[in-house]
Amino acid sequence: MVRPKRSTGCLQAILVACVVLSFARWRENSSVNAEARPAGETVHSYRTTFQQMENRLSENGAWIVGHTAGANLWGNVQTDSGAAYGVDEPTEFGDPTAILAGKWGPTQTATATVKINSAQPTKCCHEVELRLRTTISPRSITGYEAYCSVMPTQRYCHIARWNGPNGSYWNFETGSSERYLKDGDVIHATATGMNPTIITLYVNGVQILQASDTGASGGGFAAYGPWTSGNPGIGFFDNADSDWKSFGLASFTATDEQPLPAP
């Protein structure tokens, strides 16, 4: 995203209050209410470095995972040794998925740091994903996905709209990006607007792709969206070897304030 002069005592009190508020809003593994919004809405923010070891990502109930959709269509996410990884991919496009719980505002920012533990295969694909405005419901996942390959031999990034049914998605970004993410790279995405909805993808602070969704049909699928609600989250894709712990995410931050600048 000129104050009047105040007495020393008032300034000290204000500074202390600001420090306390900043700490509360950005402490790890927490979803908190901050400044008031119109009509009783609240600001959400969440940050984690995945310090718990969980085969089904929860962090004390903060996350909803792919298996929640039922029918064994989408996979789950696990955490181990300070990183998040996929667990399984029960269908061809049943990406391991996890989104934050609760009610989030539509203007969303998600940021994650890539973790690569071993050499990647040459056969496609290994991907890390950020989710925005995503909803998991019975036999359906809707929302937006900004994602990149982590394989030097398979270089690409895309922005996709998830339409709901398993396997129904559309890469609808403007332009192209032939690149892959390395260990320590930062992937960052924002969702703004209602119709159209604008999804923007950044890598290491540089904008590389943008997509505009009006709910039109595309990718061989009928008209869906635009999605105006849902939650931020993460996901993975591996149809090469199921070596899930060879790549993951070492940290994740999300907010539904005004879009944060790319780190």
Sequence and secondary structure as in RCSB ss.txt:
>XXXX:A:sequence
MVRPKRSTGCLQAILVACVVLSFARWRENSSVNAEARPAGETVHSYRTTFQQMENRLSENGAWIVGHTAGANLWG
NVQTDSGAAYGVDEPTEFGDPTAILAGKWGPTQTATATVKINSAQPTKCCHEVELRLRTTISPRSITGYEAYCSV
MPTQRYCHIARWNGPNGSYWNFETGSSERYLKDGDVIHATATGMNPTIITLYVNGVQILQASDTGASGGGFAAYG
PWTSGNPGIGFFDNADSDWKSFGLASFTATDEQPLPAP
>XXXX:A:secstr
       HHHHHHHHHHHHHHHHHHH BT     SB GGG B  EEEE   S BSS  TTTTEEEGGGG TT S 
 EEE SS EEE    STT   EEEE S   SSEEEEEEEEE S   SSS EEEEEEEEEEEETTEEEEEEEEEE 
BTTB  EEEEEEEESTT EEE EES    B  TT EEEEEEE SSSEEEEEEETTEEEEEEEESS  BTTB    
     EEEEEEEE S   GGGEEEEEEEEE SS     
